[in-house]
Amino acid sequence: MSPRPQPGREYVLTLSCPDQAGLVHAVSGYLVRNSGNILESQQFDERLQGRFFMRVHFDVSDPDTDVKNLRDRFGPVAEAFRISWTLRDASTPTRTLIMVSKFGHCLNDLLFRWRTGALNIEIPAIVSNHREFEELAGTYGIPFHHIPVTKDTKADTEARLMELVRELDIDLVVLARYMQILSDDLCKQLEGLAINIHHSFLPSFKGARPYQQAYERGVKLVGATAHYVTPDLDEGQIIEQDVVRVDHSLDPDELVTVGRDVEAQVLAHAVKWHSESRVMVDGNRTVVFR
Ligand SMILES: Nc1nc2c(c(=O)[nH]1)N[C@@H](CN(C=O)c1ccc(C(=O)N[C@@H](CCC(=O)O)C(=O)O)cc1)CN2
């Protein structure tokens, strides 16, 4: 596990723009002018659309350099090359609200990874439409918000969720087996900021009860997919996937059990990479600088 970045000294710049000569030169020149030293740099040239993607993790030696003047000074470079970009302090934890329903294996896994320092996140709240994991939240000292959902109360539920997102300055919402479909409006408000773990290897077996679907199809692999949440159910940009081998001897309940570990690991990878600004959305796809 790489050492935790130093506050106010390490930054991550992500960018995408029309591909053109001179981009790397422009970025490296900007870094040199700002006492920047590259710690990690990755880039991808998406040739079909002619788009360039880059992620640079760097430190600065000038004590007077901070995120504000770094951002101010990148503005002219961005304008010259029509760059969409983000620049953040690499040490700042991602404020993450986790949502769960009745299956808690992914929540439990994220909490342990957070507590052991494997994820650079903070968890100001856990939200659930059930109370199964209120005690678990309490063991970690994390506020638990029970927000029941019915067809008649869905709008109020989502309004309460957005209140929490704003009040707690949430950067990322994680649906850790939260089994309610979010409205189009809520998806638009959380565009690129909500990650769901779907318990199948998408695009196979979208929607509810994917393990039942897998059993009926007689598959020899089951899997999990972490993706951004969009209005189209389980159609969001895929961030990470993995599979595990199964066979004819497993019934649907046993497939559910076998799938838990791969779901938890796939979601943890997606949360880690998103929190480290390693995931960039490219239309219906993602570029992941792992
Ligand atoms: N707008 C979106 N909402 C959600 C997404 C998404 O991609 N877009 N992912 C789901 C998670 N999910 C599968 O991974 C899923 C959740 C819920 C359902 C479903 O049919 N839910 C029923 C109620 C079920 C219940 O009460 O137990 C419903 O909402 O009517 C299917 C798939 C999370 N949300």
The ligand as an SDF file (V2000), in Angstrom:
LIG
                    3D

 34 36  0  0  0  0  0  0  0  0999 V2000
  -31.4390    4.7690  -11.3160 N   0  0  0  0  0  0  0  0  0  0  0  0
  -30.7110    3.7390  -10.8570 C   0  0  0  0  0  0  0  0  0  0  0  0
  -30.9620    3.2600   -9.6240 N   0  0  0  0  0  0  0  0  0  0  0  0
  -30.2380    2.1990   -9.1610 C   0  0  0  0  0  0  0  0  0  0  0  0
  -29.2590    1.5950   -9.9690 C   0  0  0  0  0  0  0  0  0  0  0  0
  -29.0000    2.1540  -11.2670 C   0  0  0  0  0  0  0  0  0  0  0  0
  -28.1170    1.6840  -12.0130 O   0  0  0  0  0  0  0  0  0  0  0  0
  -29.7430    3.2260  -11.6650 N   0  0  0  0  0  0  0  0  0  0  0  0
  -28.6190    0.4430   -9.5200 N   0  0  0  0  0  0  0  0  0  0  0  0
  -29.4200   -0.2680   -8.4890 C   0  0  0  0  0  0  0  0  0  0  0  0
  -28.9380   -1.5330   -7.8670 C   0  0  0  0  0  0  0  0  0  0  0  0
  -29.6720   -2.6680   -8.4030 N   0  0  0  0  0  0  0  0  0  0  0  0
  -28.8880   -3.6430   -8.9080 C   0  0  0  0  0  0  0  0  0  0  0  0
  -27.6600   -3.5640   -8.7550 O   0  0  0  0  0  0  0  0  0  0  0  0
  -31.0800   -2.8010   -8.3300 C   0  0  0  0  0  0  0  0  0  0  0  0
  -31.7500   -2.3100   -7.2230 C   0  0  0  0  0  0  0  0  0  0  0  0
  -33.1380   -2.4260   -7.1340 C   0  0  0  0  0  0  0  0  0  0  0  0
  -33.8620   -3.0360   -8.1170 C   0  0  0  0  0  0  0  0  0  0  0  0
  -35.3480   -3.1380   -7.9690 C   0  0  0  0  0  0  0  0  0  0  0  0
  -36.0210   -3.6980   -8.8020 O   0  0  0  0  0  0  0  0  0  0  0  0
  -35.8210   -2.5390   -6.8660 N   0  0  0  0  0  0  0  0  0  0  0  0
  -37.3010   -2.4470   -6.5850 C   0  0  0  0  0  0  0  0  0  0  0  0
  -37.5870   -2.6420   -5.1040 C   0  0  0  0  0  0  0  0  0  0  0  0
  -36.9080   -3.9000   -4.5630 C   0  0  0  0  0  0  0  0  0  0  0  0
  -37.1340   -4.0200   -3.0570 C   0  0  0  0  0  0  0  0  0  0  0  0
  -37.8890   -3.1870   -2.4930 O   0  0  0  0  0  0  0  0  0  0  0  0
  -36.5650   -4.9480   -2.4770 O   0  0  0  0  0  0  0  0  0  0  0  0
  -37.7480   -1.0190   -6.9250 C   0  0  0  0  0  0  0  0  0  0  0  0
  -36.9380   -0.0540   -6.6830 O   0  0  0  0  0  0  0  0  0  0  0  0
  -38.9080   -0.8890   -7.3320 O   0  0  0  0  0  0  0  0  0  0  0  0
  -33.1970   -3.5370   -9.2260 C   0  0  0  0  0  0  0  0  0  0  0  0
  -31.8070   -3.4240   -9.3260 C   0  0  0  0  0  0  0  0  0  0  0  0
  -29.6710    0.7200   -7.3590 C   0  0  0  0  0  0  0  0  0  0  0  0
  -30.4670    1.7390   -7.8950 N   0  0  0  0  0  0  0  0  0  0  0  0
  1  2  1  0
  2  3  2  0
  2  8  1  0
  3  4  1  0
  4  5  2  0
  4 34  1  0
  5  6  1  0
  5  9  1  0
  6  7  2  0
  6  8  1  0
  9 10  1  0
 10 11  1  0
 10 33  1  0
 11 12  1  0
 12 13  1  0
 12 15  1  0
 13 14  2  0
 15 16  1  0
 15 32  2  0
 16 17  2  0
 17 18  1  0
 18 19  1  0
 18 31  2  0
 19 20  2  0
 19 21  1  0
 21 22  1  0
 22 23  1  0
 22 28  1  0
 23 24  1  0
 24 25  1  0
 25 26  2  0
 25 27  1  0
 28 29  2  0
 28 30  1  0
 31 32  1  0
 33 34  1  0
M  END
$$$$
